[in-house]
């Protein structure tokens, strides 16, 4: 009697750095309006490149099990009405040798326009008041932006069963320089790649840099395949990529090039008009 072999599909899991994907949209000047459609498209293109590595008449089947989308979900909490918080920030301001002189100059000019006395103490108080109001406005805007991002990601999750948004990233606020440094996102992604090894056969990475290289090597040493997605402007064979590191290209088993105009032609993305409102 002849035996029949049961076809087993290789399980694919996609790990997406949400901040990098946002940067891709900005770099390519496109909007992704249907993320399920986007991830389906990336999966299909990656599978084509993955199958090229098999020396077989009938390449194996592939199944996209889940997309893990890593995003920023929290921000440093500052109660700016609290005198203790204000005192802490003011001490930082007074000790800074770069930012403080700029505000001192602006404060001096402001007091001069109002024909007010300009002792150093008065200028210093005015400088702090101007800086604090400026930071307060920026911080409120940043919190509003994060709230919009969270609502957007909740809507994405509600619309599909195979995209899981992981709100592991955190914005650490630098008061004086009005900057938000992203923390924990790439580390959580790299840890999950290793922790989830039993759940997949092929990891597809939508990343920008090489922070996850140790995890990539560990995944490959565990007998899994690793593919990386590279986004490029224009038409083939343009090679203006969006920040895919050379180390990641070397570490991955295969790299799938995704071109801007292929995304647009395939209805996966839309070109932005002039001075667009950035999508999340």
Helices and strands as residue ranges (DSSP letters): E 10-17, H 18-28, E 30-31, H 35-51, E 62-75, H 83-95, H 99-113, H 120-159, E 163-174, E 179-183, H 185-195, G 197-199, E 202-206, H 213-221, E 225-232, H 246-251, E 254-259, H 260-265, E 270-271
